[in-house]
Amino acid sequence: MKLKKLLSRRVDTQIMERKRKYKLAIKISIVTIIAMIFFIVKDFIEGDSFEMLYELGVCIIVGVCFFLLKRHKNDLIVYRTALLLISLCFMYAVCIGSGEGAVLYWIFFIPLTFIYFLGEKEGAFWTGLLGILLAFFLFNPFKLSIYPYEMRESIVFFSSLVFVSAVTYLIEQNRSVYAAKLEASNAVHREEKQKSEKALHEIKVLQGLLPICSYCKKIRGDEGYWQDVAVYIQNNSNAEFTHSICPVCEEKFVKEMGDAEKS
């Protein structure tokens, strides 16, 4: 029974997590598509086909992700695939120096989205892997024919990216810990509530009109049988009787018994 409850709570938590990420993913997808359309129009006017290429790629990937999230049950695969493809598009933008290097500001989305949607462990892994690839393009140790970034600019940006990644990881880790504690606390409250409801359900209360005989004081039950008051109350409540004698009866009956013994 406990295992069944534990599995049920785990499923409920997973459903809540799925809904939380799904809602944010839909909002981010809409905002990203609008932003990419704006940049595509801008680059089309300026005649910059290389930048339009990655912007169009991001727009298509986000659009497909939006479509799959509404139909695909395994959201994690969609998030993982979409984020990796979008990151590679931005790696291409880094290589061509999109916006004269201003594309670097967009790279801060990598730790934020990867750690949020994939969790702190897997998100940190992919963030680190893409960070290494990004460092390769920024510092360009093999002198590849890519956009040349200044060393000082690269160091400052990469340091900022590491800082943002570390803070994002710690925030998500902290959120996960407290979410688990909150779920455990809610589980305890639910269990206590169930016990209270069960206890209230088991309590029997006598109420309403009870037909009682004017002479023998027996009570007629729901089945139509006449029962002694003590028997009826014991059967229809949690009360139990212990026998004693009141002062009036003690004086009356004990005196009568004493007189009978003398005679």
Secondary structure, 3 states (H helix, E strand, C coil): CHHHHHHHHHHHHHHHHHHHHHHHHHHHHHHHHHHHHHHHHHHHHHCCHHHHHHHHHHHHHHHHHHHHHCCCCCHHHHHHHHHHHHHHHHHHHHHHCCCCCHHHHHHHHHHHHHHHHHCHHHHHHHHHHHHHHHHHHHHCCCCCCCCCCCHHHHHHHHHHHHHHHHHHHHHHHHHHHHHHHHHHHHHHHHHHHHHHHHHHHHCCCCCCCCCECCCCCCEECCCCCEECHHHHHHHHCCCCCCCCCCHHHHHHHHHHHHHHHHC
